[in-house]
Amino acid sequence: MAHPPLRDPRVLRAVAHPVRSRILTELDAQGSLRAADVAQLLGIPANQASFHLRSLAKFGLVEEDPGAARDRRDRVWRATEGAGFDVNIGEIEKTPGGKAASKVFRQTKEAWAHRLVEAAYGEDRTPGIHRAVTEQAVRLTKEEARELTDALVELVDKWRARNLDRHDEERATYHVFQIVQPFPDQSAPEESAPEESAPEESALD
C-alpha cells in the first residue's frame, strides 16, 4: 500500500525523535494503547509518555480512541488511519527548514540502523526469541525494485493487521527492517578489507 509523501519538516523532526518513533512503532504494531501502557513498554514515566502522545497528536499522527476507553476519563490512543508516510529526503530538503530536519532524521535513523544490526549479530541468545538476518541479491529495474518494496510492505502489513490488539504475553514487538537498494560500491583499500566475507544468508535464533 502506497503512503502519501511527507513534506512538513516539523513532522519529520517529530518522528525522528527516538521515543516518538518507538511510540508510533508500538501503536502501529499493537493497536490502541494508554499512556501507562506506552510508559511500561518504553520504561519511561507515564507523564513523559503522555507528553509525547500529545505532541504526535498535534501533527495528526495519533488520535484518541474513544471506543477502547473504559469511561470518559480513560484516554486511549491509536495511530491515525493512514498515518504512514513516505519520506523523500530530496523533496524535504527543498522546503524551509528542510535541510536541518533532514539532518536530524538521517542521524537518528542511521544510529537506529546500527543498533538493530548490532543486536541482530550480538551475543544475546535469550530463549524464546527469534532473530533472523537475511541478505539476498536480485536483478531489477527501478520500477521492479519499487514493486518488490511494495510487495514486502504489503506482506508485513498483513501480519501486522492480523495481530492488532492481541496483547497476550507470548507476543513481542518484532522489528522488520528492510533495505532495497542497488548493491553498494565496495571499492576500498586492500588493507581495510575483512579477512572473511559474511555468508550470503544467515538465520539466528
Secondary structure as a PSIPRED ss2 file (coil, helix, strand):
# PSIPRED VFORMAT (PSIPRED V4.0)

   1 M C   1.000  0.000  0.000
   2 A C   1.000  0.000  0.000
   3 H C   1.000  0.000  0.000
   4 P C   1.000  0.000  0.000
   5 P E   0.000  0.000  1.000
   6 L E   0.000  0.000  1.000
   7 R C   1.000  0.000  0.000
   8 D C   1.000  0.000  0.000
   9 P H   0.000  1.000  0.000
  10 R H   0.000  1.000  0.000
  11 V H   0.000  1.000  0.000
  12 L H   0.000  1.000  0.000
  13 R H   0.000  1.000  0.000
  14 A H   0.000  1.000  0.000
  15 V H   0.000  1.000  0.000
  16 A H   0.000  1.000  0.000
  17 H C   1.000  0.000  0.000
  18 P H   0.000  1.000  0.000
  19 V H   0.000  1.000  0.000
  20 R H   0.000  1.000  0.000
  21 S H   0.000  1.000  0.000
  22 R H   0.000  1.000  0.000
  23 I H   0.000  1.000  0.000
  24 L H   0.000  1.000  0.000
  25 T H   0.000  1.000  0.000
  26 E H   0.000  1.000  0.000
  27 L H   0.000  1.000  0.000
  28 D H   0.000  1.000  0.000
  29 A H   0.000  1.000  0.000
  30 Q H   0.000  1.000  0.000
  31 G C   1.000  0.000  0.000
  32 S C   1.000  0.000  0.000
  33 L E   0.000  0.000  1.000
  34 R E   0.000  0.000  1.000
  35 A H   0.000  1.000  0.000
  36 A H   0.000  1.000  0.000
  37 D H   0.000  1.000  0.000
  38 V H   0.000  1.000  0.000
  39 A H   0.000  1.000  0.000
  40 Q H   0.000  1.000  0.000
  41 L H   0.000  1.000  0.000
  42 L H   0.000  1.000  0.000
  43 G C   1.000  0.000  0.000
  44 I C   1.000  0.000  0.000
  45 P C   1.000  0.000  0.000
  46 A H   0.000  1.000  0.000
  47 N H   0.000  1.000  0.000
  48 Q H   0.000  1.000  0.000
  49 A H   0.000  1.000  0.000
  50 S H   0.000  1.000  0.000
  51 F H   0.000  1.000  0.000
  52 H H   0.000  1.000  0.000
  53 L H   0.000  1.000  0.000
  54 R H   0.000  1.000  0.000
  55 S H   0.000  1.000  0.000
  56 L H   0.000  1.000  0.000
  57 A H   0.000  1.000  0.000
  58 K H   0.000  1.000  0.000
  59 F C   1.000  0.000  0.000
  60 G C   1.000  0.000  0.000
  61 L C   1.000  0.000  0.000
  62 V E   0.000  0.000  1.000
  63 E E   0.000  0.000  1.000
  64 E E   0.000  0.000  1.000
  65 D C   1.000  0.000  0.000
  66 P H   0.000  1.000  0.000
  67 G H   0.000  1.000  0.000
  68 A H   0.000  1.000  0.000
  69 A C   1.000  0.000  0.000
  70 R C   1.000  0.000  0.000
  71 D C   1.000  0.000  0.000
  72 R C   1.000  0.000  0.000
  73 R C   1.000  0.000  0.000
  74 D C   1.000  0.000  0.000
  75 R C   1.000  0.000  0.000
  76 V E   0.000  0.000  1.000
  77 W E   0.000  0.000  1.000
  78 R E   0.000  0.000  1.000
  79 A E   0.000  0.000  1.000
  80 T C   1.000  0.000  0.000
  81 E C   1.000  0.000  0.000
  82 G C   1.000  0.000  0.000
  83 A C   1.000  0.000  0.000
  84 G C   1.000  0.000  0.000
  85 F C   1.000  0.000  0.000
  86 D E   0.000  0.000  1.000
  87 V E   0.000  0.000  1.000
  88 N C   1.000  0.000  0.000
  89 I H   0.000  1.000  0.000
  90 G H   0.000  1.000  0.000
  91 E H   0.000  1.000  0.000
  92 I H   0.000  1.000  0.000
  93 E C   1.000  0.000  0.000
  94 K C   1.000  0.000  0.000
  95 T C   1.000  0.000  0.000
  96 P C   1.000  0.000  0.000
  97 G C   1.000  0.000  0.000
  98 G H   0.000  1.000  0.000
  99 K H   0.000  1.000  0.000
 100 A H   0.000  1.000  0.000
 101 A H   0.000  1.000  0.000
 102 S H   0.000  1.000  0.000
 103 K H   0.000  1.000  0.000
 104 V H   0.000  1.000  0.000
 105 F H   0.000  1.000  0.000
 106 R H   0.000  1.000  0.000
 107 Q H   0.000  1.000  0.000
 108 T H   0.000  1.000  0.000
 109 K H   0.000  1.000  0.000
 110 E H   0.000  1.000  0.000
 111 A H   0.000  1.000  0.000
 112 W H   0.000  1.000  0.000
 113 A H   0.000  1.000  0.000
 114 H H   0.000  1.000  0.000
 115 R H   0.000  1.000  0.000
 116 L H   0.000  1.000  0.000
 117 V H   0.000  1.000  0.000
 118 E H   0.000  1.000  0.000
 119 A H   0.000  1.000  0.000
 120 A H   0.000  1.000  0.000
 121 Y C   1.000  0.000  0.000
 122 G C   1.000  0.000  0.000
 123 E C   1.000  0.000  0.000
 124 D C   1.000  0.000  0.000
 125 R C   1.000  0.000  0.000
 126 T C   1.000  0.000  0.000
 127 P C   1.000  0.000  0.000
 128 G C   1.000  0.000  0.000
 129 I C   1.000  0.000  0.000
 130 H C   1.000  0.000  0.000
 131 R E   0.000  0.000  1.000
 132 A E   0.000  0.000  1.000
 133 V E   0.000  0.000  1.000
 134 T E   0.000  0.000  1.000
 135 E C   1.000  0.000  0.000
 136 Q C   1.000  0.000  0.000
 137 A C   1.000  0.000  0.000
 138 V C   1.000  0.000  0.000
 139 R C   1.000  0.000  0.000
 140 L C   1.000  0.000  0.000
 141 T C   1.000  0.000  0.000
 142 K H   0.000  1.000  0.000
 143 E H   0.000  1.000  0.000
 144 E H   0.000  1.000  0.000
 145 A H   0.000  1.000  0.000
 146 R H   0.000  1.000  0.000
 147 E H   0.000  1.000  0.000
 148 L H   0.000  1.000  0.000
 149 T H   0.000  1.000  0.000
 150 D H   0.000  1.000  0.000
 151 A H   0.000  1.000  0.000
 152 L H   0.000  1.000  0.000
 153 V H   0.000  1.000  0.000
 154 E H   0.000  1.000  0.000
 155 L H   0.000  1.000  0.000
 156 V H   0.000  1.000  0.000
 157 D H   0.000  1.000  0.000
 158 K H   0.000  1.000  0.000
 159 W H   0.000  1.000  0.000
 160 R H   0.000  1.000  0.000
 161 A H   0.000  1.000  0.000
 162 R H   0.000  1.000  0.000
 163 N C   1.000  0.000  0.000
 164 L C   1.000  0.000  0.000
 165 D C   1.000  0.000  0.000
 166 R C   1.000  0.000  0.000
 167 H C   1.000  0.000  0.000
 168 D C   1.000  0.000  0.000
 169 E C   1.000  0.000  0.000
 170 E C   1.000  0.000  0.000
 171 R C   1.000  0.000  0.000
 172 A C   1.000  0.000  0.000
 173 T C   1.000  0.000  0.000
 174 Y C   1.000  0.000  0.000
 175 H C   1.000  0.000  0.000
 176 V C   1.000  0.000  0.000
 177 F C   1.000  0.000  0.000
 178 Q C   1.000  0.000  0.000
 179 I C   1.000  0.000  0.000
 180 V C   1.000  0.000  0.000
 181 Q C   1.000  0.000  0.000
 182 P C   1.000  0.000  0.000
 183 F C   1.000  0.000  0.000
 184 P C   1.000  0.000  0.000
 185 D C   1.000  0.000  0.000
 186 Q C   1.000  0.000  0.000
 187 S C   1.000  0.000  0.000
 188 A C   1.000  0.000  0.000
 189 P C   1.000  0.000  0.000
 190 E H   0.000  1.000  0.000
 191 E H   0.000  1.000  0.000
 192 S H   0.000  1.000  0.000
 193 A C   1.000  0.000  0.000
 194 P C   1.000  0.000  0.000
 195 E C   1.000  0.000  0.000
 196 E C   1.000  0.000  0.000
 197 S C   1.000  0.000  0.000
 198 A C   1.000  0.000  0.000
 199 P C   1.000  0.000  0.000
 200 E C   1.000  0.000  0.000
 201 E E   0.000  0.000  1.000
 202 S E   0.000  0.000  1.000
 203 A E   0.000  0.000  1.000
 204 L E   0.000  0.000  1.000
 205 D C   1.000  0.000  0.000
